[in-house]
Amino acid sequence: MNIRFAYWIPNVSGGLVVSKIPQHTDWTFEYNAKLAQTAEEVGFDYALAQARFIASYGAEYQLEALTTVAALAPVTKRLKLIAAVHPGLWHPGVVAKMGATIDALSGGRFCLNVVSGWFKDEFIIYGEPWLDHDERYRRSEEFIQVLKGMWTEDEFNFRGDFYRINGGWVKPKPLSTPHPEVFQGGNSKAARRMASRVSDWYFMNGNTVEGVREQIQEVSALAREEGRTVKFGLNAFALVRDTEAEAHAVLEDIIAQADVEAVHGFGEAVKNAGASSREKQGMWANSNFSDLVQYNDGFKTGLIGTAEQVAEKIQEYYEVGVDLILCGFLHYTDDLPAFGRNVIPLVRELEASRRTNPEVLVTV
């Protein structure tokens, strides 16, 4: 299939960078409704609403993810809407019912991103236990098993370590077949094993082509052992300008105006979460201060330069197995429509050229 494009819905304040640099973006629903309509007009396929429950790294205000995508459903036509949820803060049976309802309201466009959790304080404030790293992924795996069971079976029974379902059912069933697409993230061995067993999509933090290739190869091999296939999404922060120098100058400004206290606080939280994995290999394990200014390592992916350079870079990721690029932007008002109009068509041209001449490296 052709590579697909998604964008982070800016449903929390502060934008997609932990920086005090001025941004042309907004977190309100009115803004996001217009943005979603623009996104689907210019070629985006998916939109992901993040889940935050308390103020952190600039996210003073937050629109809840499930209700946000439910509200976006009737004002969009084609865009697939991904809501992030945290096992432990949600029960999978309740999410299965809500998801089936949103899928019906949207005409089969609902998806779910199951986030195992890195932000301890969000669990503590609600009095929920903070599980060890690998236990959080075991809980997420059961969460997805319950979701898929209730979405596909007339009467579902489940007895796990975290959830019990005694003859549960969801009616009406989701319109999506066999069920809404389920995404997950994570970089640890536990995350990779979980993806291979139960997830439809595996989201990766920003990384180099070589780093992405390694993750895709490992998760794909694990999935083959389970008789499954997994699709892959990659986080990226896109800075597309008329010249490469201009794009890098904007990046330097973002980092120069970083909210130092917030970046350090975020870095401490996420690195402690990753360091608790059995093999000490979690998300953000190798992230420096500059990387953490974009809180999913989006700068590392390198979509920084002219439209032609960014299109070529996207093709490099596609060739190692990336199925979807998840974009964040500095100025959503300007950068998202420009990316759709200027970069996505170039990527499509490259795809068409390579299908016609697979042995020829095409430049746009």
NORJO-V409634 format. One record per pair of residues at least 24 apart in sequence whose C-alpha atoms are under 10 Angstrom apart, sorted by the first residue. I is the first residue (numbers start at 1). J is the second residue. D is the distance in whole Angstrom. If there is no record, write none. Layout:
# NORJO-V409634
I	J	D
I	J	D
This chain:
# NORJO-V409634
1	323	8
1	351	10
2	318	9
2	323	8
2	324	9
2	347	9
2	348	8
2	351	7
2	352	9
3	45	10
3	233	10
3	314	9
3	315	9
3	317	9
3	318	7
3	319	10
3	321	9
3	322	7
3	323	5
3	324	5
3	325	8
3	344	10
3	347	9
3	348	9
3	351	9
4	43	9
4	44	7
4	45	6
4	46	8
4	233	9
4	318	10
4	322	9
4	323	6
4	324	4
4	325	6
4	326	9
4	344	9
5	39	10
5	43	8
5	44	5
5	45	5
5	46	6
5	47	9
5	233	9
5	234	10
5	323	9
5	324	5
5	325	5
5	326	6
5	327	7
5	340	9
5	344	8
6	39	9
6	40	10
6	43	9
6	44	6
6	45	6
6	46	4
6	47	5
6	48	7
6	79	9
6	80	9
6	81	9
6	82	10
6	233	9
6	234	10
6	235	9
6	324	7
6	325	6
6	326	5
6	327	6
6	328	9
7	36	9
7	39	8
7	44	7
7	45	9
7	46	7
7	47	5
7	48	6
7	49	9
7	235	9
7	236	9
7	237	10
7	325	8
7	326	5
7	327	5
7	328	6
7	329	8
7	332	10
7	336	8
8	46	9
8	47	6
8	48	5
8	49	6
8	50	7
8	82	10
8	235	9
8	236	10
8	237	10
8	326	7
8	327	6
8	328	6
8	329	8
8	332	10
9	33	10
9	35	9
9	36	8
9	46	10
9	47	6
9	48	6
9	49	5
9	50	7
9	65	9
9	68	9
9	69	10
9	81	10
9	82	9
9	83	10
9	327	10
9	328	8
9	332	9
10	35	9
10	47	10
10	48	9
10	49	7
10	50	8
10	62	9
10	63	9
10	328	9
10	329	9
10	332	8
11	48	9
11	49	6
11	50	7
11	51	9
11	52	9
11	59	9
11	61	8
11	62	6
11	63	5
11	64	8
11	65	8
11	68	8
12	49	9
12	50	8
12	51	9
12	52	8
12	53	10
12	55	9
12	56	10
12	58	9
12	59	5
12	60	7
12	61	6
12	62	4
12	63	6
12	64	9
12	65	10
13	55	9
13	56	10
13	57	10
13	58	7
13	59	5
13	60	6
13	61	5
13	62	7
13	63	9
14	56	10
14	57	8
14	58	5
14	59	5
14	60	8
14	61	8
14	62	10
15	58	8
15	59	8
15	294	10
15	328	9
15	329	8
15	330	7
15	331	9
15	332	9
16	58	10
16	59	10
16	237	8
16	293	9
16	294	6
16	295	7
16	296	9
16	298	9
16	327	10
16	328	6
16	329	7
16	330	7
16	331	9
16	332	10
17	57	9
17	58	9
17	237	9
17	254	8
17	255	9
17	258	8
17	259	9
17	263	10
17	292	9
17	293	6
17	294	5
17	295	7
17	296	9
17	298	9
17	328	9
17	329	9
17	330	7
18	56	10
18	57	6
18	58	7
18	59	9
18	254	9
18	255	9
18	257	9
18	258	6
18	259	6
18	260	8
18	261	10
18	262	7
18	263	6
18	266	9
18	292	8
18	293	5
18	294	6
18	295	7
19	57	9
19	58	8
19	253	9
19	254	6
19	255	7
19	256	8
19	257	6
19	258	4
19	259	5
19	260	8
19	262	9
19	263	8
19	293	7
19	294	9
20	58	9
20	253	10
20	254	8
20	255	9
20	256	9
20	257	5
20	258	6
20	259	6
20	260	10
21	250	10
21	253	7
21	254	6
21	255	9
21	256	9
21	257	6
21	258	7
21	259	9
21	330	9
22	254	9
22	257	9
22	330	9
22	331	9
23	254	10
23	329	9
23	330	6
23	331	5
23	332	8
23	333	9
24	329	10
24	330	7
24	331	4
24	332	6
24	333	6
24	334	7
24	335	9
25	329	9
25	330	8
25	331	6
25	332	5
25	333	6
25	334	9
25	335	10
26	331	9
26	332	8
26	333	9
27	59	10
27	61	8
27	62	8
27	63	8
28	61	9
28	62	9
28	63	8
29	63	8
29	68	8
29	71	8
29	72	8
30	72	10
31	333	9
32	68	9
32	72	8
32	332	10
33	68	9
33	69	10
33	71	8
33	72	6
33	73	9
33	74	10
33	75	7
33	76	8
34	72	10
34	75	9
34	76	9
34	333	10
35	332	8
35	333	8
35	336	8
35	337	9
36	72	8
36	73	10
36	75	8
36	76	7
36	77	10
36	78	10
36	79	8
36	81	10
37	72	9
37	75	7
37	76	6
37	77	8
37	78	9
37	79	8
38	76	9
38	333	10
38	336	8
38	337	7
38	340	9
39	76	10
39	78	10
39	79	8
39	336	7
39	337	7
39	339	10
39	340	7
39	341	10
40	76	8
40	77	8
40	78	6
40	79	6
40	80	9
40	337	10
40	340	9
41	76	10
41	77	10
41	78	9
41	79	9
41	337	9
41	340	8
41	341	9
42	336	9
42	337	6
42	338	9
42	339	8
42	340	5
42	341	6
42	342	9
42	344	8
42	345	9
43	78	10
43	79	9
43	337	9
43	339	9
43	340	6
43	341	8
43	343	10
43	344	7
43	345	9
44	78	9
44	79	7
44	80	9
44	325	10
44	326	10
44	327	10
44	336	9
44	337	10
44	339	10
44	340	7
44	344	8
45	78	7
45	79	5
45	80	6
45	81	9
45	324	9
46	78	9
46	79	5
46	80	5
46	81	6
46	82	7
46	109	9
46	110	10
46	111	9
46	324	9
46	325	10
46	326	8
47	79	7
47	80	6
47	81	5
47	82	6
47	83	9
47	111	10
47	326	8
47	327	9
48	80	9
48	81	6
48	82	5
48	83	6
48	84	7
48	111	9
48	112	9
48	113	8
48	326	8
48	327	10
49	81	8
49	82	6
49	83	5
49	84	6
49	85	10
49	112	10
49	113	9
50	82	9
50	83	7
50	84	5
50	85	8
50	113	9
50	115	9
51	83	8
51	84	5
51	85	6
51	86	8
51	113	10
51	115	9
52	84	9
52	85	9
52	86	10
52	119	9
52	122	8
53	119	10
53	121	9
53	122	6
53	123	9
53	125	9
53	126	10
54	119	10
54	121	8
54	122	7
54	125	9
55	122	10
56	119	9
56	121	10
56	122	10
56	262	7
56	263	10
56	265	9
56	266	8
57	259	8
57	260	10
57	261	9
57	262	5
57	263	7
57	264	9
57	265	8
57	266	6
57	267	10
57	293	9
57	295	9
58	259	8
58	262	7
58	263	10
65	112	10
66	95	9
66	98	8
66	99	8
66	102	9
66	110	10
66	111	10
66	112	9
67	98	9
67	102	9
69	102	8
69	106	9
69	109	10
69	110	8
69	111	9
70	98	9
70	99	9
70	101	9
70	102	6
70	103	9
70	105	8
70	106	8
70	110	9
71	102	9
71	105	10
71	106	10
72	106	9
73	102	8
73	103	9
73	104	10
73	105	7
73	106	5
73	107	8
73	108	10
73	109	8
73	110	9
74	102	10
74	105	7
74	106	7
74	107	9
75	106	9
76	106	8
76	109	10
77	106	8
77	107	9
77	109	9
78	106	9
78	107	9
78	108	10
78	109	8
79	106	9
79	109	7
79	110	9
80	106	9
80	107	10
80	108	8
80	109	5
80	110	6
80	111	7
80	181	10
81	106	9
81	108	10
81	109	6
81	110	5
81	111	6
81	112	8
82	109	8
82	110	6
82	111	4
82	112	5
82	113	6
82	114	10
82	180	10
82	181	9
82	182	9
82	183	8
83	110	8
83	111	6
83	112	5
83	113	6
83	114	8
83	182	10
83	183	10
84	111	9
84	112	6
84	113	4
84	114	6
84	115	6
84	182	10
84	183	9
84	184	9
85	112	7
85	113	6
85	114	5
85	115	6
85	116	8
85	117	9
86	113	9
86	114	6
86	115	5
86	116	6
86	117	6
86	118	10
86	122	10
86	123	9
86	136	10
86	140	8
86	143	10
87	114	7
87	115	7
87	116	6
87	117	8
87	136	8
87	137	9
87	139	7
87	140	6
87	141	9
87	142	9
87	143	7
87	144	9
87	162	10
88	116	9
88	117	9
88	123	8
88	126	10
88	128	7
88	129	8
88	130	9
88	131	9
88	136	9
88	139	8
88	140	9
88	143	9
88	162	9
89	117	10
89	122	9
89	123	7
89	126	8
89	127	10
89	128	7
89	129	10
90	143	9
91	143	8
91	146	10
91	147	10
91	163	8
92	140	9
92	142	9
92	143	6
92	144	8
92	145	9
92	146	6
92	147	6
92	148	10
92	150	9
92	163	8
92	165	10
93	143	9
93	146	7
93	147	7
93	149	10
93	150	7
93	151	10
93	163	9
93	164	10
93	165	8
93	168	8
93	169	9
93	170	9
94	147	9
94	170	10
95	143	10
95	146	10
95	147	8
96	143	10
96	144	10
96	146	8
96	147	5
96	148	8
96	149	9
96	150	7
96	151	7
96	169	9
96	170	7
96	173	9
96	174	9
96	180	10
97	147	9
97	150	8
97	151	8
97	169	9
97	170	6
97	171	8
97	172	9
97	173	9
97	174	9
98	170	10
98	174	10
99	147	9
99	151	9
99	170	10
99	173	10
99	174	8
99	179	10
99	180	8
100	147	10
100	150	10
100	151	7
100	170	8
100	171	8
100	172	7
100	173	6
100	174	4
100	175	8
100	176	9
100	179	9
100	180	8
101	170	10
101	171	9
101	172	8
101	173	8
101	174	7
101	175	9
102	174	8
102	175	10
103	173	9
103	174	6
103	175	6
103	176	7
103	179	9
103	180	7
104	172	8
104	173	8
104	174	6
104	175	6
104	176	9
105	174	10
105	175	9
106	175	9
107	174	9
107	175	7
107	176	8
108	174	7
108	175	5
108	176	5
108	177	9
108	179	9
108	180	8
109	174	10
109	175	9
109	176	7
109	180	8
109	181	9
110	174	9
110	175	9
110	176	8
110	179	9
110	180	6
110	181	8
110	182	10
111	176	9
111	179	9
111	180	5
111	181	5
111	182	6
111	183	8
112	144	10
112	180	7
112	181	6
112	182	5
112	183	6
112	184	8
112	201	10
113	181	9
113	182	6
113	183	4
113	184	5
113	185	8
113	199	10
113	201	9
113	202	9
113	203	9
114	140	7
114	141	9
114	143	8
114	144	8
114	182	7
114	183	6
114	184	5
114	185	8
114	199	9
115	140	8
115	183	9
115	184	6
115	185	7
115	186	8
116	140	6
116	141	9
116	143	10
116	184	8
116	185	8
116	186	8
116	191	9
117	185	10
117	186	9
117	270	10
117	273	9
118	186	10
118	269	7
118	270	6
118	271	9
118	272	8
118	273	5
118	274	8
118	283	9
119	266	9
119	269	6
119	270	7
119	272	10
119	273	8
120	269	8
120	270	9
120	272	10
120	273	8
121	269	9
132	273	9
132	276	7
132	277	8
132	278	10
133	188	9
133	190	8
133	191	10
133	272	10
133	273	7
133	274	7
133	275	9
133	276	6
133	277	5
133	278	8
133	282	9
134	188	9
134	189	9
134	190	6
134	191	8
134	276	8
134	277	6
134	278	7
135	162	10
135	190	9
135	277	10
136	190	9
136	191	10
137	186	9
137	188	10
137	190	6
137	191	6
137	192	10
137	193	9
137	194	7
137	195	10
138	162	9
138	190	8
138	191	9
138	193	10
138	194	8
139	163	8
140	184	9
140	191	9
140	194	8
140	198	10
141	184	10
141	191	9
141	193	10
141	194	6
141	195	8
141	197	8
141	198	7
141	199	8
142	194	10
142	198	9
143	198	10
144	182	8
144	183	10
144	184	10
144	194	10
144	198	7
144	199	8
145	197	10
145	198	7
145	199	9
147	179	9
147	180	9
147	182	9
148	178	9
148	179	7
148	180	9
148	181	10
148	182	9
148	198	9
149	179	10
150	179	10
151	175	10
151	176	10
151	177	10
151	178	8
151	179	6
151	180	8
152	177	9
152	178	7
152	179	7
183	230	10
183	231	9
183	232	9
183	233	9
184	232	10
184	233	10
185	232	10
185	233	9
185	234	10
185	283	9
186	274	9
186	281	10
186	282	7
186	283	6
186	284	10
187	215	8
187	274	9
187	281	7
187	282	5
187	283	5
187	284	8
187	285	9
188	215	10
188	274	8
188	275	10
188	277	7
188	278	9
188	279	8
188	280	8
188	281	5
188	282	4
188	283	7
188	285	10
189	218	10
189	219	9
189	277	8
189	278	8
189	279	8
189	280	9
189	281	7
189	282	8
190	277	8
190	278	9
190	279	9
190	281	10
190	282	9
191	219	9
191	277	10
191	282	9
191	283	10
192	216	9
192	218	8
192	219	6
192	220	9
192	222	8
192	223	9
193	218	9
193	219	7
193	222	7
193	223	8
194	219	9
194	222	10
194	223	9
195	219	7
195	220	9
195	222	9
195	223	8
195	229	10
195	230	7
195	231	10
196	220	7
196	221	8
196	222	6
196	223	4
196	224	8
196	225	8
196	226	7
196	227	9
196	228	7
196	229	8
196	230	7
197	222	8
197	223	6
197	224	10
197	225	9
197	226	6
197	227	9
197	228	7
197	229	9
197	230	9
198	223	9
198	226	9
198	228	9
198	229	10
198	230	9
199	223	10
199	228	10
199	229	9
199	230	7
199	231	9
200	228	9
200	229	8
200	230	5
200	231	6
200	232	9
201	229	9
201	230	6
201	231	5
201	232	5
201	233	7
201	323	9
201	324	9
202	230	7
202	231	6
202	232	5
202	233	6
202	234	8
202	322	10
202	323	10
203	231	9
203	232	6
203	233	5
203	234	6
203	235	7
203	322	10
203	324	9
203	325	9
203	326	9
204	232	7
204	233	6
204	234	5
204	235	6
204	236	10
204	283	9
204	296	9
204	297	9
204	322	10
204	325	10
204	326	9
205	233	9
205	234	6
205	235	5
205	236	8
205	283	7
205	284	8
205	295	9
205	296	5
205	297	6
205	298	7
205	299	10
205	300	9
205	301	9
205	326	10
206	233	10
206	234	6
206	235	5
206	236	6
206	237	8
206	283	10
206	284	10
206	291	9
206	294	9
206	295	10
206	296	6
206	297	5
206	298	5
206	299	7
206	300	5
206	301	5
206	302	8
206	325	10
206	326	10
207	234	8
207	235	8
207	236	8
207	296	10
207	297	7
207	298	8
207	299	8
207	300	5
207	301	5
207	302	8
208	299	10
208	300	6
208	301	6
208	302	8
208	317	9
209	300	10
209	301	8
209	302	9
209	313	9
209	314	10
209	316	7
209	317	6
209	318	10
209	319	9
209	320	7
209	321	10
209	322	10
210	317	9
210	320	9
211	301	10
212	301	9
212	317	8
212	320	8
212	321	8
212	322	8
213	317	8
213	319	9
213	320	6
213	321	7
213	322	9
214	320	9
215	321	10
216	320	8
216	321	7
216	322	8
217	320	9
217	321	9
220	321	10
230	323	10
231	321	8
231	322	8
231	323	6
231	324	8
232	318	10
232	321	7
232	322	5
232	323	5
232	324	6
232	325	9
233	321	9
233	322	6
233	323	6
233	324	4
233	325	6
233	326	7
234	296	10
234	298	9
234	301	8
234	317	9
234	322	7
234	323	8
234	324	6
234	325	5
234	326	6
234	327	9
235	296	7
235	297	7
235	298	6
235	299	9
235	300	9
235	301	7
235	324	9
235	325	6
235	326	5
235	327	6
235	328	8
236	294	9
236	296	8
236	297	8
236	298	4
236	299	7
236	300	8
236	301	5
236	302	7
236	303	7
236	304	10
236	314	10
236	325	7
236	326	6
236	327	5
236	328	6
236	329	9
237	294	8
237	295	10
237	296	9
237	297	8
237	298	4
237	299	6
237	300	8
237	301	7
237	302	8
237	303	7
237	304	8
237	325	10
237	326	8
237	327	6
237	328	5
237	329	6
237	330	8
238	298	8
238	299	8
238	301	9
238	302	8
238	303	5
238	304	6
238	305	9
238	307	10
238	310	8
238	326	9
238	327	6
238	328	6
238	329	6
238	330	8
238	335	8
238	336	9
238	339	8
239	299	9
239	302	9
239	303	6
239	304	5
239	305	7
239	306	8
239	307	9
239	310	9
239	327	10
239	328	9
239	329	7
239	330	8
239	331	9
239	335	8
239	339	9
240	303	7
240	304	6
240	305	5
240	306	5
240	307	6
240	308	9
240	309	9
240	310	7
240	329	9
240	335	8
240	336	10
240	338	8
240	339	7
240	342	9
240	343	9
241	304	8
241	305	6
241	306	5
241	307	7
241	310	10
241	335	9
241	338	10
241	339	10
242	305	8
242	306	6
242	307	8
242	308	10
243	304	10
243	305	6
243	306	5
243	307	9
243	309	10
244	304	7
244	305	4
244	306	6
244	307	9
244	309	8
244	310	10
245	304	9
245	305	7
245	306	9
246	304	9
246	305	8
246	306	9
247	303	10
247	304	6
247	305	5
247	306	8
248	304	7
248	305	7
250	304	9
250	330	9
251	290	10
251	299	8
251	304	8
251	330	10
252	290	9
254	290	9
254	293	8
254	294	9
254	330	9
255	289	9
255	290	6
255	291	9
255	292	10
255	293	7
255	294	9
256	290	9
256	293	10
257	293	10
258	289	9
258	290	9
258	292	10
258	293	7
258	294	10
259	293	8
260	289	9
260	293	9
262	292	10
262	293	9
263	289	7
263	290	9
263	291	10
263	292	6
263	293	6
263	294	9
263	295	9
264	289	8
264	292	8
264	293	9
266	292	8
266	293	9
266	295	8
267	291	10
267	292	7
267	293	9
267	295	9
270	295	10
294	328	9
296	328	10
298	326	9
298	327	8
298	328	8
298	329	10
299	328	10
301	325	10
303	327	9
306	342	10
306	343	9
307	338	9
307	339	8
307	341	10
307	342	6
307	343	5
307	344	9
307	345	10
307	346	8
307	347	9
307	364	9
308	342	9
308	343	7
308	346	7
308	347	9
308	363	8
308	364	6
309	343	9
309	346	10
309	363	9
309	364	9
310	339	10
310	343	7
310	344	10
310	346	9
310	347	9
311	339	10
311	342	9
311	343	6
311	344	7
311	345	9
311	346	6
311	347	5
311	348	9
311	349	9
311	350	8
311	363	9
311	364	8
312	343	10
312	346	9
312	347	7
312	350	8
312	362	9
312	363	7
312	364	8
313	347	9
314	343	10
314	344	10
314	347	7
314	350	10
315	347	7
315	348	10
315	350	8
315	351	8
315	354	10
318	351	10
